[in-house]
Amino acid sequence: MASAPVDRIPWHVTILPVLGIAVWLVVGKVGLGFLALVLAAVLLGNVIAAVHHAEVVARRVGEPYGTLVLALAVTVIEVGLIISIMLSGEPNRTLLRDSVHAVVMLVLHGLAGLCILVAAFREREAEFQVEGAKAFLAVLIPMATLVMVVPNHLVSAPGPYYSPLQLAFVSAVCLGLYIAFLFIQTGWHRSYFLPVGDENAMDQARPSARITLASLGLLMVALLSVVLLAKSLAPALEAGVRAAGAPLAIVGVIIAAIVLLPETAASIRAAARRQLQASINLALGSAVASIGLSVPVIALVSFWIGQPLELGISAGASVLMALGFVVAIITYGTGRTNLLSGIVHLVLLATYVFTVFAP
């Protein structure tokens, strides 16, 4: 987990949430054009500020609750971005699929690969709790399959769609799996998600109650600012992708990258401090929360606005995702990992990004 200050709140993460809302009130009402760059810069600043404050709260509550706070924070940002784009401009029925698919692939290969590489350079073979990693995968694999693969093989609705009843059922299943996972992570098997050999390693240097409460309040403001700025930026984002002639799926990849940017920094810093367990908790926890919480919420919005969700990914993407899960099972199956595993994951990430542009 990142080393957030515990005795004070940096000025920039105090100002950015308030600045974000002020910029939205002024720039967001004027129009787009080059002002979109201002919105994008302030939005990214607020994403970083939100995760900083989430880290402060996380260090106060300790593990595994700390990484859970971070995962929930970035999931709120992701849901806000998707809903903002869904409610503005032309309908984008594939946005949820593209963003969730991108989160899974970026986390499974990009974030995991980078963290494994960093950890390998520090200590050749890094250790982690294999039971915790297996718990993440045991929930993530059925979630991803139900949401993005099964729709292609059912007959109640044509093509890669669920019928309303099926979508409601799958959303309830995803939420139920996530709640069950939280029960395991924070209750019966909390030890699965603690560092190997030192269960107190990530519970040190707790911030004061005053700093924690201040960060909690600023976290709420930062999340609100991100959602408002995203709503104003959404038309420019989609227009820019269309003008560049890029596949519309890039919008989902951009959303995933924005959401995971601060999470990536926190995970890599943890790996550099020989805390690969924290990196795994952050990375895989983000993917699990992305599906377990985003899908039910976005499904409700789709019912409300009457916009169907195209969830099924292509056959080629299904094969690549299945390959990624097989490699992840091998990587996390022994409780130790090395440089080769990191390289393999990064190669699979490059393959995914290439196939987005050349499907």
Number of C-alpha atoms within 10 A of each C-alpha: 27 19 13 20 15 15 13 14 17 12 8 12 22 20 14 24 26 16 18 26 23 14 18 23 13 10 17 21 10 11 13 16 9 9 15 20 13 16 22 17 12 22 29 19 20 31 27 21 26 31 28 26 29 28 27 29 27 24 27 21 17 19 26 25 19 23 27 21 24 27 25 17 24 26 23 19 25 25 21 22 24 23 21 20 22 22 16 14 14 10 12 20 16 19 24 24 21 25 26 25 27 25 30 25 25 27 27 25 28 23 29 28 24 21 25 31 25 24 28 23 14 14 12 15 14 22 22 24 22 18 17 23 24 17 17 21 21 14 17 24 15 15 24 22 16 17 24 24 22 16 24 20 14 15 12 13 14 12 14 20 24 26 16 16 10 15 23 16 14 19 25 16 17 26 21 14 19 22 15 12 20 18 13 17 22 16 11 10 16 16 18 21 27 24 21 17 10 8 12 11 14 20 16 10 15 20 20 14 11 11 19 25 15 16 24 18 11 23 27 15 20 31 24 21 27 28 24 21 29 25 22 23 26 22 17 18 19 17 13 13 15 14 9 8 9 14 13 18 19 21 25 22 22 16 23 26 18 19 26 25 16 22 29 22 17 24 26 27 21 24 26 20 15 19 24 30 27 27 29 28 24 27 30 23 22 26 27 26 25 26 27 26 21 23 25 20 15 19 19 14 16 18 14 9 10 9 15 19 22 20 26 25 22 14 11 11 18 16 13 18 24 15 13 21 19 11 18 20 15 12 22 21 15 14 18 16 22 19 18 13 20 23 17 16 27 20 13 22 22 13 12 21 16 11 13 17 12 9 11
